[in-house]
Amino acid sequence: MGMKENALAFFDACETGKGWSVCKQWCSAGASFSSQTDLFGETETLEAYTESMAHLLEPMPDMRYEMIAFGIDEDRNTICAAATFIATHTGDGGPVPPTGKTVASEYCYVIKFDGEKISHMTKIWNDTIAMRQAGWD
């Protein structure tokens, strides 16, 4: 599989809460992560990020995404994938009891490759708006 197929498979597994046990097959050992958000600002590994997405299934069991755009920059070995995250807080496990509120939050992943494996991912996202939509502010 190539960069495109690996990015799409990783994206789907991450966004549907499969966690690191599944996502790691498309990543380099020690793949890093960054995000200029309050929620993920201290998260430094892609493993930690994918595990946090898996735990979101507890308060938001219907979480899903709708892809907006997907672009490949072969000169830089980078893929940008933009989507809308959609989920409703109906389960236990969030920072507050279930609110019944739905989040529809747009974000972008900038996925850097080393060969055919993901070496780094940046998440561009407005976590403040998403938390407010969920009733978690």
VEXLUM-426671 format. One record per residue: chain; residue in three letters; residue number from 1; x, y, z of N, C-alpha, C in turn. Coordinates in steps of 0.02 Angstrom, whole numbers, plus 32768, in hexadecimal, padded with zeros to 4 digits. Example, Ala and Ser with C-alpha at 12.3 -4.5 7.8 and 13.67 -1.06 7.14 Angstrom:
// VEXLUM-426671
chaine->A	residu->ala	num->1	n.u->8294	n.v->7EE4	n.w->8186	ca.u->8267	ca.v->7F1F	ca.w->8186	c.u->8294	c.v->7F5B	c.w->8186
chaine->A	residu->ser	num->2	n.u->8282	n.v->7F90	n.w->8162	ca.u->82AC	ca.v->7FCB	ca.w->8165	c.u->8285	c.v->8002	c.w->818A
***
This chain:
// VEXLUM-426671
chaine->A	residu->met	num->1	n.u->802A	n.v->7FC5	n.w->8000	ca.u->8000	ca.v->8000	ca.w->8000	c.u->802C	c.v->803E	c.w->8000
chaine->A	residu->gly	num->2	n.u->8013	n.v->8073	n.w->7FE2	ca.u->8039	ca.v->80B1	ca.w->7FDF	c.u->8022	c.v->80E3	c.w->8013
chaine->A	residu->met	num->3	n.u->803E	n.v->811E	n.w->800D	ca.u->8031	ca.v->8154	ca.w->803C	c.u->7FE6	c.v->8163	c.w->8040
chaine->A	residu->lys	num->4	n.u->7FC5	n.v->816A	n.w->8007	ca.u->7F7D	ca.v->817A	ca.w->8006	c.u->7F54	c.v->8145	c.w->802A
chaine->A	residu->glu	num->5	n.u->7F5E	n.v->8106	n.w->8018	ca.u->7F38	ca.v->80D0	ca.w->8036	c.u->7F45	c.v->80CA	c.w->8081
chaine->A	residu->asn	num->6	n.u->7F83	n.v->80D3	n.w->8095	ca.u->7F94	ca.v->80CF	ca.w->80DC	c.u->7F74	c.v->8108	c.w->8103
chaine->A	residu->ala	num->7	n.u->7F75	n.v->8145	n.w->80E6	ca.u->7F57	ca.v->817E	ca.w->8108	c.u->7F0C	c.v->8174	c.w->810F
chaine->A	residu->leu	num->8	n.u->7EEA	n.v->815D	n.w->80DA	ca.u->7EA2	ca.v->8152	ca.w->80DE	c.u->7E90	c.v->811C	c.w->8111
chaine->A	residu->ala	num->9	n.u->7EB6	n.v->80E6	n.w->8111	ca.u->7EA9	ca.v->80B0	ca.w->8141	c.u->7EB5	c.v->80C7	c.w->8189
chaine->A	residu->phe	num->10	n.u->7EED	n.v->80EC	n.w->8193	ca.u->7EFB	ca.v->8107	ca.w->81D6	c.u->7EC4	c.v->8136	c.w->81EC
chaine->A	residu->phe	num->11	n.u->7EB1	n.v->8165	n.w->81C0	ca.u->7E7F	ca.v->8196	ca.w->81D0	c.u->7E3E	c.v->8175	c.w->81E7
chaine->A	residu->asp	num->12	n.u->7E27	n.v->8144	n.w->81C0	ca.u->7DE9	ca.v->8122	ca.w->81D2	c.u->7DEF	c.v->80FD	c.w->8215
chaine->A	residu->ala	num->13	n.u->7E25	n.v->80DA	n.w->821F	ca.u->7E2E	ca.v->80B5	ca.w->825E	c.u->7E32	c.v->80E4	c.w->829A
chaine->A	residu->cys	num->14	n.u->7E55	n.v->811B	n.w->8292	ca.u->7E5C	ca.v->814C	ca.w->82C9	c.u->7E18	c.v->816B	c.w->82D8
chaine->A	residu->glu	num->15	n.u->7DF5	n.v->8181	n.w->82A5	ca.u->7DB6	ca.v->81A6	ca.w->82AE	c.u->7D7B	c.v->817A	c.w->82C2
chaine->A	residu->thr	num->16	n.u->7D83	n.v->8139	n.w->82BE	ca.u->7D4E	ca.v->810C	ca.w->82D5	c.u->7D61	c.v->80E8	c.w->8315
chaine->A	residu->gly	num->17	n.u->7D96	n.v->8101	n.w->8336	ca.u->7DA8	ca.v->80EA	ca.w->8379	c.u->7DC9	c.v->80A6	c.w->837D
chaine->A	residu->lys	num->18	n.u->7DEF	n.v->8093	n.w->834B	ca.u->7E10	ca.v->8051	ca.w->834C	c.u->7E4D	c.v->8050	c.w->8379
chaine->A	residu->gly	num->19	n.u->7E68	n.v->808A	n.w->838A	ca.u->7EA2	ca.v->808E	ca.w->83B7	c.u->7EE4	c.v->807A	c.w->8397
chaine->A	residu->trp	num->20	n.u->7F17	n.v->807E	n.w->83BF	ca.u->7F5B	ca.v->8073	ca.w->83A8	c.u->7F67	c.v->802B	c.w->8390
chaine->A	residu->ser	num->21	n.u->7F46	n.v->7FFB	n.w->83AF	ca.u->7F51	ca.v->7FB5	ca.w->839B	c.u->7F44	c.v->7FAA	c.w->8351
chaine->A	residu->val	num->22	n.u->7F16	n.v->7FD0	n.w->8333	ca.u->7F08	ca.v->7FCC	ca.w->82EB	c.u->7F30	c.v->8001	c.w->82C6
chaine->A	residu->cys	num->23	n.u->7F30	n.v->803E	n.w->82DF	ca.u->7F4F	ca.v->8076	ca.w->82BB	c.u->7F9A	c.v->806F	c.w->82B2
chaine->A	residu->lys	num->24	n.u->7FBC	n.v->804C	n.w->82DF	ca.u->8005	ca.v->8049	ca.w->82DC	c.u->8021	c.v->8028	c.w->829D
chaine->A	residu->gln	num->25	n.u->7FF9	n.v->8000	n.w->827C	ca.u->8012	ca.v->7FDE	ca.w->823F	c.u->8023	c.v->800F	c.w->8207
chaine->A	residu->trp	num->26	n.u->8008	n.v->804C	n.w->8209	ca.u->8015	ca.v->807E	ca.w->81D5	c.u->8047	c.v->80B3	c.w->81ED
chaine->A	residu->cys	num->27	n.u->8063	n.v->80AA	n.w->8228	ca.u->808E	ca.v->80DD	ca.w->8246	c.u->80D5	c.v->80C4	c.w->8253
chaine->A	residu->ser	num->28	n.u->8104	n.v->80F2	n.w->8251	ca.u->8149	ca.v->80E3	ca.w->8265	c.u->814B	c.v->80DC	c.w->82B1
chaine->A	residu->ala	num->29	n.u->817C	n.v->80B6	n.w->82C9	ca.u->8185	ca.v->80B1	ca.w->8311	c.u->8195	c.v->80F6	c.w->832C
chaine->A	residu->gly	num->30	n.u->8173	n.v->810A	n.w->8361	ca.u->817F	ca.v->814B	ca.w->837F	c.u->8160	c.v->8185	c.w->8359
chaine->A	residu->ala	num->31	n.u->812F	n.v->8179	n.w->832E	ca.u->8110	ca.v->81AF	ca.w->8307	c.u->80F8	c.v->81E5	c.w->8337
chaine->A	residu->ser	num->32	n.u->8106	n.v->8224	n.w->8324	ca.u->80F6	ca.v->825C	ca.w->8350	c.u->80B4	c.v->827D	c.w->833D
chaine->A	residu->phe	num->33	n.u->809C	n.v->82A7	n.w->836A	ca.u->805C	ca.v->82C9	ca.w->8362	c.u->8062	c.v->8310	c.w->837E
chaine->A	residu->ser	num->34	n.u->803F	n.v->833F	n.w->835F	ca.u->803B	ca.v->8382	ca.w->837A	c.u->7FF7	c.v->83A0	c.w->836B
chaine->A	residu->ser	num->35	n.u->7FE2	n.v->83CF	n.w->8396	ca.u->7FA4	ca.v->83F3	ca.w->838C	c.u->7FA5	c.v->8431	c.w->83B8
chaine->A	residu->gln	num->36	n.u->7F95	n.v->846A	n.w->839C	ca.u->7F92	ca.v->84A7	ca.w->83C3	c.u->7F4B	c.v->84B0	c.w->83DF
chaine->A	residu->thr	num->37	n.u->7F3A	n.v->8481	n.w->840C	ca.u->7EF9	ca.v->8482	ca.w->842C	c.u->7F03	c.v->8478	c.w->8477
chaine->A	residu->asp	num->38	n.u->7ED2	n.v->848C	n.w->849E	ca.u->7ED5	ca.v->847F	ca.w->84E6	c.u->7ED1	c.v->8434	c.w->84F3
chaine->A	residu->leu	num->39	n.u->7EA5	n.v->8412	n.w->84CF	ca.u->7E99	ca.v->83CB	ca.w->84DC	c.u->7ED5	c.v->839F	c.w->84CC
chaine->A	residu->phe	num->40	n.u->7EF7	n.v->83AD	n.w->8494	ca.u->7F2E	ca.v->8381	ca.w->847F	c.u->7F72	c.v->83A4	c.w->847E
chaine->A	residu->gly	num->41	n.u->7F77	n.v->83DF	n.w->849A	ca.u->7FB5	ca.v->8405	ca.w->8499	c.u->7FF0	c.v->83E2	c.w->84B9
chaine->A	residu->glu	num->42	n.u->7FE4	n.v->83B5	n.w->84E7	ca.u->801A	ca.v->8391	ca.w->8509	c.u->8024	c.v->834B	c.w->84ED
chaine->A	residu->thr	num->43	n.u->7FFB	n.v->8336	n.w->84BE	ca.u->8000	ca.v->82F4	ca.w->84A0	c.u->8039	c.v->82F5	c.w->846D
chaine->A	residu->glu	num->44	n.u->8069	n.v->82C8	n.w->8475	ca.u->80A5	ca.v->82CA	ca.w->844B	c.u->80AD	c.v->828E	c.w->841D
chaine->A	residu->thr	num->45	n.u->8086	n.v->8258	n.w->8428	ca.u->808D	ca.v->821D	ca.w->83FE	c.u->804B	c.v->820D	c.w->83DB
chaine->A	residu->leu	num->46	n.u->8051	n.v->81F0	n.w->83A1	ca.u->8016	ca.v->81DB	ca.w->837C	c.u->7FF3	c.v->81A2	c.w->83A0
chaine->A	residu->glu	num->47	n.u->8019	n.v->817A	n.w->83C4	ca.u->7FFC	ca.v->8145	ca.w->83EC	c.u->7FCC	c.v->8162	c.w->8421
chaine->A	residu->ala	num->48	n.u->7FE3	n.v->8194	n.w->8445	ca.u->7FB9	ca.v->81B3	ca.w->8479	c.u->7F7A	c.v->81D3	c.w->8459
chaine->A	residu->tyr	num->49	n.u->7F82	n.v->81F2	n.w->8420	ca.u->7F49	ca.v->8212	ca.w->8400	c.u->7F15	c.v->81DD	c.w->83EA
chaine->A	residu->thr	num->50	n.u->7F2C	n.v->81A8	n.w->83C9	ca.u->7EFC	ca.v->8175	ca.w->83B2	c.u->7ED9	c.v->8153	c.w->83EC
chaine->A	residu->glu	num->51	n.u->7EFB	n.v->814C	n.w->8424	ca.u->7EDB	ca.v->812E	ca.w->845F	c.u->7EA6	c.v->815E	c.w->847C
chaine->A	residu->ser	num->52	n.u->7EB4	n.v->819F	n.w->847A	ca.u->7E82	ca.v->81CF	ca.w->8493	c.u->7E44	c.v->81CD	c.w->8466
chaine->A	residu->met	num->53	n.u->7E4D	n.v->81C4	n.w->8426	ca.u->7E13	ca.v->81BF	ca.w->83F8	c.u->7DEC	c.v->817F	c.w->8407
chaine->A	residu->ala	num->54	n.u->7E0D	n.v->8149	n.w->8417	ca.u->7DEA	ca.v->810B	ca.w->8428	c.u->7DC0	c.v->8114	c.w->8467
chaine->A	residu->his	num->55	n.u->7DD9	n.v->813A	n.w->8497	ca.u->7DB4	ca.v->8146	ca.w->84D6	c.u->7D77	c.v->8173	c.w->84CB
chaine->A	residu->leu	num->56	n.u->7D75	n.v->8199	n.w->8494	ca.u->7D3C	ca.v->81C3	ca.w->8485	c.u->7CFD	c.v->819A	c.w->8476
chaine->A	residu->leu	num->57	n.u->7D07	n.v->815A	n.w->8465	ca.u->7CCD	ca.v->812F	ca.w->8458	c.u->7CA2	c.v->8126	c.w->8496
chaine->A	residu->glu	num->58	n.u->7CBF	n.v->812D	n.w->84D1	ca.u->7C98	ca.v->8124	ca.w->850F	c.u->7C62	c.v->815A	c.w->8515
chaine->A	residu->pro	num->59	n.u->7C73	n.v->819B	n.w->8515	ca.u->7C3F	ca.v->81CD	ca.w->851B	c.u->7C1A	c.v->81DB	c.w->84D9
chaine->A	residu->met	num->60	n.u->7C3A	n.v->81C9	n.w->84A0	ca.u->7C1E	ca.v->81D9	ca.w->845F	c.u->7C1F	c.v->819B	c.w->8432
chaine->A	residu->pro	num->61	n.u->7BF6	n.v->8169	n.w->8442	ca.u->7BF9	ca.v->8129	ca.w->841E	c.u->7BE6	c.v->812D	c.w->83D4
chaine->A	residu->asp	num->62	n.u->7BC6	n.v->8163	n.w->83BF	ca.u->7BB2	ca.v->816A	ca.w->8378	c.u->7BE3	c.v->8194	c.w->8350
chaine->A	residu->met	num->63	n.u->7C20	n.v->819E	n.w->836A	ca.u->7C4F	ca.v->81CB	ca.w->8347	c.u->7C5F	c.v->81B1	c.w->8301
chaine->A	residu->arg	num->64	n.u->7C62	n.v->81E1	n.w->82D3	ca.u->7C6F	ca.v->81D2	ca.w->828E	c.u->7C8E	c.v->8211	c.w->826E
chaine->A	residu->tyr	num->65	n.u->7CA0	n.v->820B	n.w->822F	ca.u->7CBB	ca.v->8245	ca.w->820C	c.u->7CA0	c.v->8247	c.w->81C5
chaine->A	residu->glu	num->66	n.u->7CA2	n.v->8283	n.w->81A9	ca.u->7C93	ca.v->828D	ca.w->8162	c.u->7CCE	c.v->82B1	c.w->8143
chaine->A	residu->met	num->67	n.u->7CEF	n.v->8290	n.w->8114	ca.u->7D2A	ca.v->82AC	ca.w->80F3	c.u->7D15	c.v->82E9	c.w->80C9
chaine->A	residu->ile	num->68	n.u->7D3A	n.v->831F	n.w->80D0	ca.u->7D2E	ca.v->835C	ca.w->80AA	c.u->7D5E	c.v->8360	c.w->806F
chaine->A	residu->ala	num->69	n.u->7D9E	n.v->8352	n.w->807D	ca.u->7DD2	ca.v->8356	ca.w->8049	c.u->7E0C	c.v->832A	c.w->805C
chaine->A	residu->phe	num->70	n.u->7E30	n.v->8314	n.w->8029	ca.u->7E6A	ca.v->82E9	ca.w->8033	c.u->7E9C	c.v->82FA	c.w->7FFC
chaine->A	residu->gly	num->71	n.u->7ED7	n.v->8312	n.w->8010	ca.u->7F09	ca.v->8326	ca.w->7FDF	c.u->7F4E	c.v->830A	c.w->7FEC
chaine->A	residu->ile	num->72	n.u->7F71	n.v->82FA	n.w->7FB7	ca.u->7FB3	ca.v->82DC	ca.w->7FBC	c.u->7FE8	c.v->830D	c.w->7FA2
chaine->A	residu->asp	num->73	n.u->801B	n.v->8319	n.w->7FCA	ca.u->8054	ca.v->8342	ca.w->7FB5	c.u->8090	c.v->8313	c.w->7FB2
chaine->A	residu->glu	num->74	n.u->809C	n.v->82F6	n.w->7F77	ca.u->80D1	ca.v->82C5	ca.w->7F6F	c.u->8116	c.v->82E3	c.w->7F79
chaine->A	residu->asp	num->75	n.u->811F	n.v->8323	n.w->7F68	ca.u->8160	ca.v->8343	ca.w->7F70	c.u->8175	c.v->8347	c.w->7FB9
chaine->A	residu->arg	num->76	n.u->8145	n.v->834A	n.w->7FE5	ca.u->8153	ca.v->8351	ca.w->802D	c.u->8141	c.v->8312	c.w->8055
chaine->A	residu->asn	num->77	n.u->812C	n.v->82DD	n.w->8032	ca.u->8117	ca.v->829F	ca.w->8053	c.u->80E3	c.v->82AC	c.w->8089
chaine->A	residu->thr	num->78	n.u->80B2	n.v->82D5	n.w->8077	ca.u->807F	ca.v->82EB	ca.w->80A7	c.u->803A	c.v->82E5	c.w->8088
chaine->A	residu->ile	num->79	n.u->800A	n.v->82D4	n.w->80B3	ca.u->7FC4	ca.v->82D2	ca.w->809F	c.u->7F9D	c.v->82FE	c.w->80CF
chaine->A	residu->cys	num->80	n.u->7F6E	n.v->8323	n.w->80B4	ca.u->7F3F	ca.v->834A	ca.w->80DD	c.u->7EFA	c.v->832C	c.w->80D4
chaine->A	residu->ala	num->81	n.u->7EDA	n.v->831D	n.w->810C	ca.u->7E97	ca.v->8301	ca.w->810B	c.u->7E6B	c.v->832B	c.w->8138
chaine->A	residu->ala	num->82	n.u->7E36	n.v->8348	n.w->811C	ca.u->7E08	ca.v->8372	ca.w->8142	c.u->7DC6	c.v->834D	c.w->8147
chaine->A	residu->ala	num->83	n.u->7DA6	n.v->8352	n.w->8181	ca.u->7D68	ca.v->832E	ca.w->818D	c.u->7D3E	c.v->8353	c.w->81C1
chaine->A	residu->thr	num->84	n.u->7D01	n.v->833C	n.w->81C8	ca.u->7CD5	ca.v->8352	ca.w->81FE	c.u->7CCB	c.v->8318	c.w->822D
chaine->A	residu->phe	num->85	n.u->7CDB	n.v->8322	n.w->826C	ca.u->7CCF	ca.v->82F0	ca.w->82A0	c.u->7C88	c.v->82FB	c.w->82B9
chaine->A	residu->ile	num->86	n.u->7C61	n.v->82C6	n.w->82BC	ca.u->7C1B	ca.v->82CA	ca.w->82D2	c.u->7C10	c.v->8296	c.w->8308
chaine->A	residu->ala	num->87	n.u->7BF4	n.v->82AB	n.w->8341	ca.u->7BE6	ca.v->827D	ca.w->8378	c.u->7BB6	c.v->829E	c.w->83A9
chaine->A	residu->thr	num->88	n.u->7B92	n.v->8273	n.w->83CD	ca.u->7B64	ca.v->828B	ca.w->8401	c.u->7B79	c.v->826E	c.w->8444
chaine->A	residu->his	num->89	n.u->7B7B	n.v->8299	n.w->8477	ca.u->7B8E	ca.v->8284	ca.w->84BA	c.u->7B53	c.v->8261	c.w->84DC
chaine->A	residu->thr	num->90	n.u->7B51	n.v->821E	n.w->84D5	ca.u->7B1B	ca.v->81F7	ca.w->84F2	c.u->7B34	c.v->81C4	c.w->8525
chaine->A	residu->gly	num->91	n.u->7B75	n.v->81B8	n.w->8528	ca.u->7B90	ca.v->8186	ca.w->8555	c.u->7BB5	c.v->81A4	c.w->858F
chaine->A	residu->asp	num->92	n.u->7BC2	n.v->817A	n.w->85C1	ca.u->7BEA	ca.v->818F	ca.w->85FA	c.u->7C34	c.v->8193	c.w->85E6
chaine->A	residu->gly	num->93	n.u->7C5A	n.v->81B7	n.w->860D	ca.u->7CA2	ca.v->81BA	ca.w->8601	c.u->7CBB	c.v->81FE	c.w->85EB
chaine->A	residu->gly	num->94	n.u->7C90	n.v->822C	n.w->85DF	ca.u->7CA6	ca.v->8270	ca.w->85CD	c.u->7CB4	c.v->8298	c.w->860C
chaine->A	residu->pro	num->95	n.u->7CC6	n.v->82D7	n.w->8604	ca.u->7CD6	ca.v->8301	ca.w->863D	c.u->7C99	c.v->8315	c.w->8666
chaine->A	residu->val	num->96	n.u->7C5E	n.v->830B	n.w->8649	ca.u->7C1E	ca.v->8319	ca.w->866A	c.u->7BEE	c.v->82E0	c.w->8659
chaine->A	residu->pro	num->97	n.u->7BB7	n.v->82D9	n.w->867E	ca.u->7B86	ca.v->82A6	ca.w->866B	c.u->7B6E	c.v->82B2	c.w->8623
chaine->A	residu->pro	num->98	n.u->7B53	n.v->827E	n.w->8601	ca.u->7B3D	ca.v->8286	ca.w->85BC	c.u->7B10	c.v->82C3	c.w->85B2
chaine->A	residu->thr	num->99	n.u->7B22	n.v->82EA	n.w->857F	ca.u->7AFD	ca.v->8328	ca.w->8571	c.u->7AC9	c.v->831F	c.w->853A
chaine->A	residu->gly	num->100	n.u->7ACF	n.v->82EC	n.w->8511	ca.u->7AA3	ca.v->82E2	ca.w->84D9	c.u->7AB1	c.v->8312	c.w->84A0
chaine->A	residu->lys	num->101	n.u->7AE6	n.v->833A	n.w->84A6	ca.u->7AF7	ca.v->836B	ca.w->8473	c.u->7B24	c.v->834D	c.w->843D
chaine->A	residu->thr	num->102	n.u->7B1B	n.v->8365	n.w->8400	ca.u->7B40	ca.v->834C	ca.w->83C8	c.u->7B77	c.v->837D	c.w->83B4
chaine->A	residu->val	num->103	n.u->7BB1	n.v->8362	n.w->83A4	ca.u->7BEA	ca.v->8388	ca.w->838B	c.u->7BEF	c.v->837C	c.w->8340
chaine->A	residu->ala	num->104	n.u->7BFA	n.v->83B1	n.w->831C	ca.u->7C0B	ca.v->83AE	ca.w->82D4	c.u->7C45	c.v->83DD	c.w->82CB
chaine->A	residu->ser	num->105	n.u->7C82	n.v->83C2	n.w->82CF	ca.u->7CBE	ca.v->83EB	ca.w->82D4	c.u->7CEE	c.v->83DC	c.w->829B
chaine->A	residu->glu	num->106	n.u->7D01	n.v->840F	n.w->8275	ca.u->7D30	ca.v->8407	ca.w->823E	c.u->7D78	c.v->8408	c.w->8257
chaine->A	residu->tyr	num->107	n.u->7DA3	n.v->83E1	n.w->8236	ca.u->7DE9	ca.v->83DC	ca.w->8249	c.u->7E11	c.v->83C5	c.w->820D
chaine->A	residu->cys	num->108	n.u->7E53	n.v->83C9	n.w->8213	ca.u->7E80	ca.v->83B3	ca.w->81DF	c.u->7EBA	c.v->838D	c.w->81FE
chaine->A	residu->tyr	num->109	n.u->7ECC	n.v->8356	n.w->81DE	ca.u->7F09	ca.v->8332	ca.w->81F0	c.u->7F3D	c.v->8341	c.w->81BA
chaine->A	residu->val	num->110	n.u->7F79	n.v->8354	n.w->81CF	ca.u->7FB2	ca.v->835A	ca.w->81A3	c.u->7FDF	c.v->831E	c.w->81B4
chaine->A	residu->ile	num->111	n.u->7FE2	n.v->82EF	n.w->8186	ca.u->8002	ca.v->82AF	ca.w->8193	c.u->8044	c.v->82AB	c.w->816C
chaine->A	residu->lys	num->112	n.u->807B	n.v->82A7	n.w->8190	ca.u->80BE	ca.v->82A4	ca.w->8173	c.u->80D5	c.v->825B	c.w->8170
chaine->A	residu->phe	num->113	n.u->80F1	n.v->8248	n.w->8137	ca.u->8108	ca.v->8204	ca.w->812C	c.u->8154	c.v->81FF	c.w->8128
chaine->A	residu->asp	num->114	n.u->816D	n.v->81C6	n.w->813F	ca.u->81B2	ca.v->81B1	ca.w->8135	c.u->81AB	c.v->8170	c.w->810E
chaine->A	residu->gly	num->115	n.u->81B5	n.v->8173	n.w->80CD	ca.u->81A6	ca.v->813A	ca.w->80A2	c.u->815A	c.v->8131	c.w->809F
chaine->A	residu->glu	num->116	n.u->8142	n.v->80F5	n.w->80B0	ca.u->80FA	ca.v->80E8	ca.w->80AF	c.u->80DB	c.v->80E8	c.w->80F4
chaine->A	residu->lys	num->117	n.u->8102	n.v->80FB	n.w->8127	ca.u->80EA	ca.v->80FC	ca.w->816C	c.u->80E2	c.v->8144	c.w->8185
chaine->A	residu->ile	num->118	n.u->80B0	n.v->814F	n.w->81AE	ca.u->80A4	ca.v->8190	ca.w->81CB	c.u->80D9	c.v->819D	c.w->8201
chaine->A	residu->ser	num->119	n.u->80FB	n.v->81D5	n.w->81FC	ca.u->812F	ca.v->81E6	ca.w->822E	c.u->8118	c.v->821D	c.w->825D
chaine->A	residu->his	num->120	n.u->80E8	n.v->8247	n.w->8246	ca.u->80D0	ca.v->827E	ca.w->826F	c.u->808A	c.v->8293	c.w->8256
chaine->A	residu->met	num->121	n.u->8061	n.v->82A8	n.w->8285	ca.u->8020	ca.v->82C4	ca.w->8272	c.u->8011	c.v->8301	c.w->829C
chaine->A	residu->thr	num->122	n.u->7FF9	n.v->8335	n.w->827B	ca.u->7FE2	ca.v->8372	ca.w->829C	c.u->7F96	c.v->8375	c.w->8294
chaine->A	residu->lys	num->123	n.u->7F73	n.v->8384	n.w->82CB	ca.u->7F2B	ca.v->838E	ca.w->82C8	c.u->7F1D	c.v->83D8	c.w->82CE
chaine->A	residu->ile	num->124	n.u->7EFA	n.v->83F4	n.w->829C	ca.u->7EE5	ca.v->843A	ca.w->829D	c.u->7E9B	c.v->843A	c.w->82AC
chaine->A	residu->trp	num->125	n.u->7E88	n.v->8459	n.w->82E4	ca.u->7E43	ca.v->8452	ca.w->82FC	c.u->7E34	c.v->8487	c.w->8330
chaine->A	residu->asn	num->126	n.u->7DF6	n.v->849E	n.w->8334	ca.u->7DE1	ca.v->84CD	ca.w->8367	c.u->7DBD	c.v->84A5	c.w->839E
chaine->A	residu->asp	num->127	n.u->7DE4	n.v->848E	n.w->83CE	ca.u->7DC7	ca.v->8465	ca.w->8404	c.u->7D97	c.v->848B	c.w->8430
chaine->A	residu->thr	num->128	n.u->7DA0	n.v->84CC	n.w->8437	ca.u->7D73	ca.v->84F4	ca.w->8461	c.u->7D2B	c.v->84F1	c.w->8447
chaine->A	residu->ile	num->129	n.u->7D22	n.v->84FA	n.w->8407	ca.u->7CE0	ca.v->84F8	ca.w->83E9	c.u->7CC2	c.v->84B1	c.w->83F0
chaine->A	residu->ala	num->130	n.u->7CEA	n.v->847E	n.w->83E3	ca.u->7CD1	ca.v->8439	ca.w->83E8	c.u->7CBB	c.v->8429	c.w->8430
chaine->A	residu->met	num->131	n.u->7CE2	n.v->843D	n.w->8461	ca.u->7CD0	ca.v->8430	ca.w->84A7	c.u->7C8F	c.v->8454	c.w->84B9
chaine->A	residu->arg	num->132	n.u->7C88	n.v->8491	n.w->84A1	ca.u->7C4B	ca.v->84B7	ca.w->84AD	c.u->7C0F	c.v->8494	c.w->848E
chaine->A	residu->gln	num->133	n.u->7C16	n.v->847B	n.w->8450	ca.u->7BE0	ca.v->8458	ca.w->842E	c.u->7BCA	c.v->841B	c.w->8456
chaine->A	residu->ala	num->134	n.u->7BFA	n.v->83F8	n.w->8474	ca.u->7BEB	ca.v->83BB	ca.w->849B	c.u->7BCF	c.v->83CB	c.w->84E0
chaine->A	residu->gly	num->135	n.u->7BD2	n.v->840A	n.w->84F5	ca.u->7BBC	ca.v->841C	ca.w->8538	c.u->7BF0	c.v->840D	c.w->856C
chaine->A	residu->trp	num->136	n.u->7C30	n.v->840A	n.w->8556	ca.u->7C67	ca.v->83F9	ca.w->8583	c.u->7C8E	c.v->8436	c.w->859A
chaine->A	residu->asp	num->137	n.u->7C76	n.v->8472	n.w->858C	ca.u->7C9C	ca.v->84AE	ca.w->85A0	c.u->7C8B	c.v->84C5	c.w->85E6
***
